[in-house]
């Protein structure tokens, strides 16, 4: 049996604007999805998602649910796509059993589906002895992600594949940022699941109604991300926090925030966070606060009191990999 894992992510700057070609900053964190893969004696792709309590097997386009009925089919489909891509690449006609476990909250802006897809691609490719480049791992995970989100920018499968801290730009690739110091972050989860596709559609609609205004907001997002890249490389946490607050205001302007997120963002700021913003698609899901290390616990407490669940996130340089 082969086990692989891939990291969750936090978008620090530029979510949504990245869909329109502007740069975003994303970091991999120390929460991972794990996938194990085993050969089968038949030609089926069997998938068990332990955390979602869903399982079943695919034979070509036929699906046989085991746990979770028809819902299982939709939720497990991206994992099947990722597996099929590797099977096709390897030219082997075998069946595979996959088990997925993840400590990443689902539909919360932390890139859980991309982390699962990247872990599955790496586990299955090792199982089938298919030598994939990182670029191929990214591409197969991206294709699985397209089933979940329609036309994603590719930021999530990129960070899950490569890890680290990246300045990412759609259709242009990414640059690794050289961040030496710690970036002390508290993540607050509103507990509201939402669809990235729907959130992206909300922003698209607003841009349709007010193109000249929203295009300015998007361009300002670019300036914020580029200044933030410099602040990260020089370790200027105060500037970084202020830029996060500005970025959050821009995300409000395009329609990505909501009341539960605002409550958590303001609770964090009031307790002394250097900056706080929603992260990912918004409309629920998670926010993130940057704090001096000695304030992390206090800010986490305040976010909890405002209705969120929290964890302290650490940056991780490790992308998708085989577990030893
Ligand atoms: O799926 P999430 O919540 O991690 O958000 C992805 C970031 C967006 O910019 C909103 C969409 C995208 O494809 O980049």
Boltz pocket constraint, residues with backbone or C-beta under 6 A from the ligand:
constraints:
  - pocket:
      binder: B
      contacts: [[A, 11], [A, 14], [A, 15], [A, 16], [A, 17], [A, 18], [A, 19], [A, 108], [A, 109], [A, 110], [A, 111], [A, 149], [A, 151], [A, 152], [A, 153], [A, 154], [A, 155], [A, 156], [A, 196], [A, 200], [A, 279], [A, 280], [A, 281], [A, 282], [A, 285]]
      max_distance: 6.0
